[in-house]
Amino acid sequence: MPFDFQVVVDSADPHPLADWWAETLDWEVEKPDEDLIRGLVAGGQADESDTTTHDGRLVWRVGAAIRHPEAYSSGKPRRVLFQVVPEPKTVKNRVHLDVFVGSDRIDEVRDALVARGATFLHSGRQGPFSWHTMADIEGNEFCIS
């Protein structure tokens, strides 16, 4: 039986990064259950310092997740979790996302992403395949093709 998984991305500030990626992929930011969070804090199972406010919502400080709009309709999660880490990104990613936008839209999407804060790094080609390597607003590399 195959296993399901989620991709976890280390982040300095996970909530804005999750917002950026949700818009980029046309996915949804998962909305935490604020009543559950308040109950866990009130019951002593979490501390106020474990929470923060983002876009007027009470959220967990250490992470934010996005999911495909149809993530659980098939029972299979399609999810990316952004988690806070104390150290800054210093070297190239060992793993990255490839986002398929269509060869007819690749330059248009590159330009739109740059306008939203991404960095264009370089273009590549192998046989009939071409891509642009980009970096998101925290410097995480990804490719569009």
Secondary structure, 3 states (H helix, E strand, C coil): CCCCCCEEEEECCHHHHHHHHHHHHCCEECCCCHHHHHHHHHCCCCCHHHEEEECCEEEECCEEEEECCCCCCCCCCCEEEEEECCCCCCCCCCCCEEECCCCCCHHHHHHHHHHCCCEEEEEEEECCEEEEEEECCCCCEEEEC
